[in-house]
Amino acid sequence: MHATDPTERLIQRLGYAGLIPFVLLALLLWIVDPALVPFVALALAAYGAAIVSFLGGIHWGVGLRLASEHARVRHLHLVWGIIPPLLAWLALLLPPFAGLPLLAFILVGCYLVDRRTWRQAGLEAWLPMRLHLTGVATLACLLGAGAT
């Protein structure tokens, strides 16, 4: 998407800025004192869980905006919207070496669902950016897991 609208530029900037904690925390896991690894790993997992929950929330927003004549699609968005936060919560209960890869898997799953559902919601123009964001966030979770 070539953002010419100021709001679209803001969305892009905020989206890509959201990668900073992923990248920073994943890199820190490789260089901090071993005593700090559990704290940094928890910080990365918590941030990943927050982002996954946000991705589920997008579906609630889409579902709430759909008219009642689109009940089947509306229900799909509403039901899917609660699945990523529940999975992210489970990932936070696991040790980081297992929870971070689970978050990476959830991020990819969220993208795949978005790829199938965002077109119907008129959001397909944002899918290339979503792919980039998902790729970096997923890689950060996997690299972070490798450091634990």
NUPALO-858509 format. One line per 3 residues: number of its first residue (from 1); for each residue z, x, y negated of N, C-alpha, C. Coordinates in Angstrom, 2 decimals. Layout:
# residues N
NUM	Z X Y Z X Y Z X Y ~ ... .
# end
This chain:
# residues 148
1	0.00 0.84 1.17 0.00 0.00 0.00 0.00 0.88 -1.23 ~ -0.85 0.57 -2.16 -0.90 1.27 -3.44 -0.19 0.41 -4.46 ~ 1.04 0.75 -4.71 1.86 -0.08 -5.57 1.47 0.12 -7.03 .
4	0.98 -0.93 -7.62 0.70 -0.92 -9.05 1.71 -1.77 -9.78 ~ 2.27 -2.74 -9.12 3.30 -3.61 -9.67 4.61 -2.81 -9.75 ~ 5.33 -2.89 -10.88 6.60 -2.14 -10.99 7.60 -2.48 -9.89 .
7	7.63 -3.74 -9.46 8.56 -4.11 -8.40 8.15 -3.46 -7.08 ~ 6.85 -3.41 -6.81 6.39 -2.75 -5.58 6.71 -1.27 -5.60 ~ 6.56 -0.63 -6.75 6.93 0.79 -6.87 8.43 0.98 -6.62 .
10	9.23 0.06 -7.16 10.67 0.14 -6.95 11.01 0.00 -5.47 ~ 10.37 -0.95 -4.80 10.60 -1.14 -3.36 10.27 0.14 -2.60 ~ 9.14 0.75 -2.92 8.76 2.00 -2.25 9.78 3.10 -2.53 .
13	10.16 3.26 -3.77 11.12 4.32 -4.11 12.45 4.11 -3.41 ~ 12.93 2.88 -3.42 14.20 2.60 -2.75 14.09 2.81 -1.25 ~ 12.97 2.38 -0.67 12.77 2.56 0.77 12.80 4.02 1.16 .
16	12.03 4.83 0.45 11.98 6.26 0.79 13.28 6.97 0.42 ~ 13.94 6.55 -0.65 15.24 7.14 -0.99 16.26 6.84 0.10 ~ 16.09 5.72 0.79 16.98 5.38 1.88 16.92 6.34 3.05 .
19	15.90 7.17 3.07 15.80 8.19 4.13 16.67 9.41 3.84 ~ 17.08 9.58 2.61 17.85 10.78 2.24 19.11 10.93 3.10 ~ 19.94 9.89 3.24 21.12 10.07 4.10 20.77 10.39 5.56 .
22	19.70 9.77 6.09 19.29 10.08 7.45 18.98 11.57 7.59 ~ 18.13 12.08 6.72 17.69 13.48 6.81 18.85 14.43 6.53 ~ 19.60 14.17 5.48 20.70 15.04 5.10 21.75 15.13 6.20 .
25	22.16 13.98 6.73 23.21 13.98 7.76 22.72 14.60 9.06 ~ 21.47 14.35 9.43 20.93 14.97 10.65 20.89 16.49 10.50 ~ 20.49 16.98 9.35 20.47 18.43 9.12 21.89 19.00 9.08 .
28	22.80 18.29 8.44 24.18 18.77 8.38 24.79 18.93 9.76 ~ 24.43 18.05 10.67 24.99 18.15 12.02 24.68 19.50 12.68 ~ 23.59 20.10 12.28 23.19 21.39 12.87 23.84 22.59 12.18 .
31	24.43 22.38 10.98 24.92 23.55 10.25 26.41 23.49 9.90 ~ 27.04 22.33 10.04 28.46 22.25 9.67 29.34 22.91 10.72 ~ 30.54 23.19 10.31 31.55 23.71 11.22 31.71 22.70 12.37 .
34	31.85 23.18 13.59 31.98 22.26 14.73 33.09 21.23 14.57 ~ 34.13 21.56 13.83 35.22 20.61 13.62 34.76 19.40 12.80 ~ 33.70 19.56 12.01 33.20 18.47 11.18 32.11 17.63 11.85 .
37	31.61 18.09 12.99 30.52 17.40 13.67 30.88 15.94 13.98 ~ 32.07 15.63 14.51 32.37 14.22 14.79 32.30 13.33 13.54 ~ 32.79 13.82 12.42 32.76 13.04 11.18 31.33 12.82 10.70 .
40	30.53 13.88 10.69 29.14 13.77 10.22 28.33 12.89 11.18 ~ 28.58 13.02 12.47 27.87 12.19 13.45 28.22 10.71 13.25 ~ 29.49 10.44 12.99 29.90 9.06 12.72 29.25 8.55 11.43 .
43	29.17 9.41 10.44 28.53 9.01 9.18 27.06 8.66 9.40 ~ 26.37 9.46 10.20 24.95 9.18 10.49 24.82 7.89 11.29 ~ 25.66 7.72 12.29 25.59 6.50 13.10 25.92 5.27 12.26 .
46	26.91 5.36 11.40 27.29 4.22 10.57 26.16 3.87 9.59 ~ 25.53 4.89 9.02 24.41 4.62 8.11 23.25 3.99 8.89 ~ 22.96 4.52 10.05 21.90 3.94 10.88 22.20 2.51 11.24 .
49	23.45 2.21 11.58 23.84 0.84 11.92 23.69 -0.08 10.71 ~ 24.03 0.42 9.53 23.87 -0.39 8.32 22.40 -0.71 8.07 ~ 21.53 0.28 8.26 20.10 0.06 8.05 19.55 -0.91 9.09 .
52	19.95 -0.75 10.33 19.50 -1.67 11.38 19.95 -3.09 11.06 ~ 21.17 -3.25 10.56 21.65 -4.57 10.18 20.83 -5.14 9.03 ~ 20.48 -4.29 8.09 19.62 -4.70 6.97 18.27 -5.20 7.49 .
55	17.72 -4.50 8.46 16.43 -4.91 9.03 16.54 -6.28 9.69 ~ 17.65 -6.55 10.33 17.87 -7.89 10.87 18.00 -8.92 9.77 ~ 18.66 -8.54 8.69 18.85 -9.45 7.56 17.54 -9.87 6.91 .
58	16.55 -8.99 6.94 15.24 -9.34 6.40 14.71 -10.58 7.13 ~ 14.92 -10.63 8.43 14.43 -11.77 9.20 15.17 -13.05 8.84 ~ 16.45 -12.93 8.54 17.16 -14.12 8.08 16.56 -14.60 6.77 .
61	16.25 -13.68 5.87 15.63 -14.07 4.61 14.30 -14.77 4.82 ~ 13.49 -14.21 5.72 12.20 -14.84 6.03 12.42 -16.21 6.66 ~ 13.32 -16.29 7.62 13.58 -17.55 8.31 14.10 -18.63 7.37 .
64	14.96 -18.25 6.45 15.50 -19.23 5.51 14.45 -19.75 4.54 ~ 13.42 -18.94 4.27 12.38 -19.36 3.33 11.30 -20.21 3.98 ~ 11.19 -20.16 5.29 10.16 -20.94 5.96 10.48 -22.42 5.92 .
67	9.46 -23.22 5.76 9.62 -24.67 5.73 9.93 -25.21 7.12 ~ 10.50 -26.36 7.18 10.92 -26.93 8.46 9.75 -27.20 9.41 ~ 8.54 -27.36 8.89 7.40 -27.58 9.79 7.04 -26.32 10.58 .
70	7.62 -25.21 10.23 7.44 -23.96 10.97 8.71 -23.66 11.77 ~ 9.28 -24.67 12.38 10.59 -24.54 13.04 10.61 -23.46 14.10 ~ 9.57 -23.36 14.91 9.56 -22.37 16.00 9.62 -20.95 15.44 .
73	8.78 -20.65 14.45 8.77 -19.32 13.83 10.08 -19.08 13.08 ~ 10.56 -20.12 12.43 11.83 -20.02 11.69 12.96 -19.64 12.64 ~ 13.03 -20.32 13.78 14.08 -20.02 14.76 13.96 -18.60 15.29 .
76	12.72 -18.16 15.52 12.51 -16.79 15.98 13.11 -15.78 15.00 ~ 12.83 -15.97 13.72 13.37 -15.04 12.71 14.89 -15.10 12.66 ~ 15.44 -16.28 12.71 16.89 -16.41 12.62 17.59 -15.82 13.84 .
79	17.06 -16.08 15.02 17.67 -15.53 16.24 17.50 -14.01 16.28 ~ 16.28 -13.52 16.02 16.08 -12.07 16.03 16.96 -11.39 14.99 ~ 17.17 -12.04 13.86 17.95 -11.44 12.78 19.36 -11.03 13.17 .
82	19.94 -11.66 14.19 21.30 -11.28 14.59 21.32 -10.22 15.69 ~ 20.19 -10.01 16.34 20.17 -9.06 17.46 20.32 -7.60 17.00 ~ 19.59 -7.13 15.98 19.79 -5.73 15.56 21.22 -5.40 15.15 .
85	21.90 -6.24 14.36 23.29 -5.88 14.02 24.21 -5.82 15.24 ~ 24.00 -6.72 16.19 24.84 -6.68 17.40 24.59 -5.40 18.20 ~ 23.33 -5.01 18.33 23.02 -3.77 19.04 23.54 -2.55 18.28 .
88	23.45 -2.59 16.95 23.96 -1.48 16.14 25.47 -1.35 16.29 ~ 26.15 -2.47 16.36 27.59 -2.45 16.57 27.92 -1.79 17.91 ~ 27.16 -2.14 18.94 27.37 -1.49 20.24 27.13 0.01 20.15 .
91	26.10 0.41 19.40 25.81 1.84 19.25 26.97 2.57 18.58 ~ 27.65 1.91 17.66 28.79 2.54 17.00 29.99 2.70 17.92 ~ 30.05 1.89 18.96 31.15 2.00 19.92 30.97 3.15 20.91 .
94	29.75 3.64 21.00 29.44 4.73 21.93 29.68 6.08 21.26 ~ 29.88 7.12 22.06 29.94 8.46 21.46 28.58 8.79 20.84 ~ 28.55 9.61 19.80 27.30 9.87 19.08 26.14 10.35 19.95 .
97	26.41 11.13 21.00 25.31 11.62 21.82 24.57 10.47 22.50 ~ 25.22 9.32 22.64 24.58 8.14 23.22 24.25 7.09 22.16 ~ 25.12 6.93 21.17 24.92 5.92 20.14 23.74 6.21 19.23 .
100	23.55 7.48 18.87 22.43 7.82 17.98 21.07 7.58 18.65 ~ 20.88 7.96 19.91 19.60 7.60 20.56 19.42 6.08 20.68 ~ 20.51 5.36 20.90 20.39 3.91 20.95 19.94 3.37 19.60 .
103	20.48 3.90 18.52 20.04 3.48 17.18 18.56 3.80 16.97 ~ 18.12 4.96 17.46 16.70 5.31 17.35 15.85 4.28 18.09 ~ 16.28 3.91 19.27 15.57 2.91 20.07 15.53 1.56 19.34 .
106	16.65 1.18 18.74 16.73 -0.09 18.01 15.79 -0.05 16.80 ~ 15.77 1.07 16.08 14.87 1.19 14.93 13.42 0.99 15.33 ~ 13.02 1.59 16.44 11.65 1.41 16.93 11.43 -0.04 17.33 .
109	12.40 -0.63 18.02 12.28 -2.03 18.41 12.15 -2.95 17.21 ~ 12.92 -2.68 16.16 12.82 -3.48 14.94 11.42 -3.37 14.34 ~ 10.89 -2.17 14.33 9.53 -2.00 13.78 8.52 -2.79 14.61 .
112	8.63 -2.71 15.92 7.68 -3.42 16.78 7.76 -4.94 16.57 ~ 8.96 -5.45 16.41 9.10 -6.89 16.13 8.52 -7.20 14.76 ~ 8.81 -6.36 13.78 8.27 -6.58 12.43 6.75 -6.57 12.45 .
115	6.18 -5.67 13.21 4.72 -5.58 13.29 4.11 -6.88 13.82 ~ 4.83 -7.54 14.70 4.34 -8.81 15.27 4.64 -10.01 14.38 ~ 5.69 -9.92 13.57 6.12 -11.12 12.84 5.86 -11.07 11.33 .
118	5.73 -9.90 10.77 5.58 -9.81 9.32 4.23 -10.34 8.84 ~ 3.21 -10.25 9.66 1.90 -10.77 9.25 1.99 -12.25 8.93 ~ 2.66 -13.01 9.80 2.83 -14.44 9.57 3.63 -14.72 8.31 .
121	4.50 -13.80 7.94 5.36 -13.98 6.77 4.71 -13.44 5.50 ~ 3.48 -12.90 5.62 2.80 -12.35 4.45 3.31 -10.98 4.02 ~ 3.94 -10.27 4.93 4.52 -8.96 4.61 3.74 -7.79 5.21 .
124	2.55 -8.06 5.74 1.80 -7.02 6.46 1.47 -5.81 5.60 ~ 1.38 -5.98 4.30 1.05 -4.84 3.42 2.16 -3.78 3.44 ~ 3.35 -4.17 3.85 4.48 -3.24 3.87 4.62 -2.51 5.21 .
127	3.82 -2.88 6.19 3.97 -2.26 7.51 3.71 -0.75 7.53 ~ 2.72 -0.23 6.79 2.57 1.24 6.80 3.82 1.97 6.30 ~ 4.43 1.44 5.24 5.65 2.06 4.75 6.76 1.93 5.80 .
130	6.87 0.76 6.43 7.87 0.56 7.48 7.69 1.56 8.61 ~ 6.43 1.85 8.96 6.17 2.83 10.01 6.69 4.20 9.60 ~ 6.42 4.61 8.38 6.90 5.92 7.90 8.43 5.96 7.89 .
133	9.04 4.92 7.36 10.50 4.89 7.30 11.11 4.92 8.70 ~ 10.53 4.13 9.59 11.03 4.10 10.97 10.88 5.45 11.65 ~ 9.74 6.09 11.45 9.51 7.40 12.08 10.53 8.44 11.66 .
136	10.79 8.53 10.35 11.74 9.53 9.87 13.17 9.17 10.30 ~ 13.54 7.92 10.18 14.90 7.51 10.55 15.13 7.72 12.06 ~ 14.14 7.39 12.86 14.25 7.58 14.31 14.40 9.06 14.65 .
139	13.56 9.87 14.05 13.63 11.32 14.29 14.99 11.87 13.86 ~ 15.50 11.40 12.73 16.81 11.88 12.27 17.91 11.51 13.27 ~ 17.86 10.29 13.79 18.88 9.90 14.79 18.78 10.76 16.05 .
142	17.56 11.02 16.49 17.39 11.83 17.69 17.78 13.28 17.47 ~ 17.43 13.84 16.31 17.83 15.21 15.99 19.35 15.31 15.84 ~ 19.92 14.27 15.23 21.37 14.24 15.08 22.06 14.19 16.44 .
145	21.53 13.39 17.34 22.09 13.32 18.69 22.00 14.66 19.38 ~ 20.90 15.36 19.15 20.73 16.68 19.77 21.76 17.69 19.29 ~ 22.27 17.49 18.10 23.27 18.42 17.57 24.68 18.11 18.07 .
148	24.81 16.95 18.69 26.15 16.60 19.18 26.27 17.05 20.62 .
# end
